Amino acid sequence: MPELPEVEVVRRGLDAHLVGRTIAGVRVHHPRAVRRHDAGPADLTGRLLDARIVGTDRRGKYLWLLLSTDEALVVHLGMSGQMLLGDLPDTRHLRIAAVLDDGTKVSFVDQRTFGGWQLTDLVAVDDSVVPLPVAHLARDPLDPRFDAESVVNVLRRKHSEIKRQLLDQTVVSGIGNIYADEALWRAGIRGTRMADALSRPRLRALLESARAVMSDALAAGGTSFDSLYVNVNGESGYFSRSLDAYGREDEPCRRCGTLIRRQKFTNRSSYYCPKCQR
C-alpha cells in the first residue's frame, strides 16, 4: 500500500500539471471507485464539471485536489490506485477518467478497487483546513507543523507495542508497514517494545528516524516492489534498493552483519535485526 512518500510523489506530479486547469469532463467506469461519495457517480461527475483545480494538498496517505467550488476531491490510492496523466496503454483497470480544458487526460486506475474519489467539504481542524474524511488524522512527520513532542507525550501514555502505535494514523499519520520497520531499524528499537517503556529521548529519535527515512524515500521517488505503485507518468520509485530491514529476511544487517529476521505482525510481517534492535 502506498505510504506517505509514494502519495507525496503523486501529489507533486498532480500539482505540477493540474493546478489552474478546469475539469471539462468526468466518467466513472466502476462504481466502487466512488463508493465513498454517498450521493453517487452522477452527483460526483456533475459537481466536478467546470470546476477549476486551484491547488493540491496531502495529509498522511491521503491527497486531495482543492477546487474553485471550495470543495476538495479526495483521492485515496488504497492498495493499488494510480493517478496517471496522458493516454493509457492498458485500460483494463481504468476506474475513473477525466479530461481537462487543455486536453490533458487524467485517469484513476486501480487493479484491486480499494481506492477511490470522494468530493467533500473542507473543515477547519488543528489550525488547518482539510477535507472532512481526513479530519481525524494526525499530522505526519513531513508536515511543517508536526509537533514531535506532542506525539511523544501521546506515546508515553500508550501501553501498546511501539510499531502498532506508529501505524495508528490518529497518533502519527503517513507511516505504514514498510517505513515503520525502517524507522525502528534506524532507531535501534524492536517493534514489540511497549511504547510507554521507551524513554522520551528514544521516542524522539524514533520519530526523527521516521522523518528521515521518508524524506530519503521521497527523494528516490518512493518504494516500488511491483507495477502497482507508479508516479503520474507511470514510472516506479527506486527506494526499495535502499531498504535496511523491510523485505530483507535472512540477509545481513547493514549495520552489524546479523541476519535480518521476519516475524508475523497482525496480518503482515515485521523485519528486524535481532542484535541491533534488542
BELQUISUL-V604750 format. One record per pair of residues at least 24 apart in sequence whose C-alpha atoms are under 8 Angstrom apart, sorted by the first residue. I is the first residue (numbers start at 0). GAP is how many residues later the second one is. If there is no record, write none. Layout:
BEGIN
i,gap
I,GAP
I,GAP
END
This chain:
BEGIN
i,gap
0,77
0,78
0,79
0,175
1,59
1,75
1,76
1,77
1,78
1,227
2,57
2,58
2,171
2,172
2,173
2,176
3,56
3,57
3,170
3,171
3,210
4,209
4,210
4,212
4,213
4,216
4,217
4,218
5,212
5,215
5,216
5,217
5,223
5,225
6,51
6,54
6,55
6,56
6,70
7,50
7,55
7,210
8,209
8,212
8,213
8,222
9,73
9,221
9,222
10,45
10,46
10,47
10,52
10,53
12,218
12,219
13,42
13,218
14,40
14,41
17,35
18,33
18,34
18,35
18,36
18,37
19,32
19,33
19,34
19,35
20,31
20,32
20,33
20,79
20,80
20,81
21,28
21,29
21,30
21,31
21,78
21,79
22,25
22,26
22,27
22,28
22,29
22,30
22,75
22,76
22,77
22,78
23,25
23,26
23,74
23,75
23,76
23,77
24,24
24,25
24,73
24,74
24,75
25,70
25,71
25,72
25,73
26,69
26,70
26,71
27,67
27,68
27,69
28,65
28,66
28,67
28,68
29,64
29,65
29,66
30,64
31,81
31,82
31,84
32,62
32,63
32,80
32,81
32,82
32,83
32,84
33,82
33,83
33,84
34,81
35,80
35,81
35,82
36,80
36,81
36,82
43,74
43,75
58,75
58,78
58,80
58,81
58,84
58,114
58,115
59,77
59,78
59,79
59,80
59,109
59,113
59,114
59,115
60,112
60,113
61,72
63,67
69,51
69,52
70,48
70,49
70,50
70,51
70,60
71,47
71,48
71,49
71,50
71,59
72,44
72,45
72,46
72,47
73,43
73,44
73,45
73,46
73,57
74,40
74,41
74,42
74,43
75,39
75,40
75,41
76,33
76,37
76,38
76,39
77,35
77,36
77,37
77,38
78,33
78,35
78,36
79,30
79,31
79,32
79,33
79,34
79,35
79,148
79,149
80,27
80,28
80,29
80,30
80,31
80,32
80,33
80,34
80,35
80,147
80,148
81,25
81,26
81,27
81,28
81,146
81,147
81,148
81,149
81,150
82,24
82,25
82,26
82,148
82,149
83,24
83,25
83,147
83,148
83,149
83,150
84,147
84,148
110,117
135,34
136,32
136,33
136,34
136,35
136,36
137,31
137,32
137,33
137,34
137,35
138,33
138,34
139,32
139,33
139,34
139,35
140,31
140,32
140,33
140,66
140,67
140,69
140,70
141,69
141,73
147,56
147,59
148,55
151,48
151,51
151,52
154,40
154,41
154,48
155,39
155,40
155,41
155,42
155,43
155,44
156,38
156,39
157,36
157,37
157,38
158,35
158,36
158,37
158,38
159,33
159,34
159,35
159,36
160,30
160,31
160,32
160,33
160,34
161,29
161,30
161,31
161,32
161,33
162,28
162,29
163,27
164,30
174,35
176,91
176,93
177,68
178,31
178,34
178,35
179,30
180,64
180,65
180,89
180,90
180,91
181,28
181,31
181,61
181,62
181,63
181,64
182,24
182,26
182,27
182,30
183,25
183,26
183,93
184,59
184,60
184,87
184,88
184,91
184,92
187,88
187,89
187,90
188,87
188,88
188,89
189,82
189,87
189,88
190,79
244,26
244,27
244,28
245,24
245,25
245,26
246,24
END
